[in-house]
Amino acid sequence: MTTFFVGVLFGGIAGGLFGTLVMFVNGFLSPWGFAGLILPFQIVGMSIIGIAGGIFRRYGVTGSTTRVALESAVLGSFLTLIYDIITNTGVALISNVPVVLALMYGVVFSLVHIVSNTLLFGLAFTPLMKTFRAFGELRTVADK
Amino acid sequence: MQTSKRTLVFAILALIVWSVTATAYAGYYHMQYRQLEDTLKAMQSLVLRVNILINYGNGTREWHNATLVPISATVFNATSVVAEVDYTMYGEYVLINSINGVQGTSDVGWIWWIWDHATSQWKSTLEASNKHVLIDGDIIGWNYQNWASTSPPS
């Protein structure tokens, strides 16, 4: 969510770089321990989310509050799905199991991940936008 | 981007998420089903399926069909799987005092029968229930009856 929002605020390149940094740091400092070989896949997945934020910005974060909330919820679910596919593919390649099998084994976690991110994006994105608009940080985006 | 086109794009994204997750979940469900099926197949060589009748003698009859019990289980073991059994050991022989709280007395008590597939009739043996080893497909019946009676479960 934060990475996506950075993409919306500062553009796709900044969002992508931010996603890379976030996952790089997470790979070493996560309470789950060192990410290991999965780290590059996590970085790619999170970078895409940052870049997607930039693309969303380009096409304009416009419309009613409900519309923006719905759009961000859909993007949240879609990007989480992409992220999970990429990381599960990484797990499959590392563990030498078929990708489809890895996706199926990870589907329960993915469902929880997607549902929670859909709710988070849908509920939190619009208030965040409003807050930043109030600060005048997003004048250019808001004008589009 | 045009509003209608934009709506279409987001609808397609939502449909992609739904279709991919639904397909993956269906695959996961199928995989779990297959695993359980394999486990069951492996277990089937280690278990027996028996049918157990408990006839309380007052018109109430309970059938416990396809009860799974381990290989070399006795009538007593199988009954203990499906009912609350109170018993007393006399040496190595078990005497059933009560089944599901229905207590035997000096006049009536629990007698077990086994279905003879060859003659299609119930038959009684003089064995203690913990001495008769079951085979797959056995049908046993517990009858709450007078000790002197020779009537099989009805």
Interface residues (C-beta under 8 A of the other chain):
Chain A: Y59 G60 G63 L70 E71 V74 L75 S77 F78 L81 I85 V100 L101 L103 M104 Y105 V107 V108 S110 L111 I114
Chain B: M1 T3 R6 F10 L13 A14 I16 V17 V20 T21 A24 Y25 G27 Y28 M31
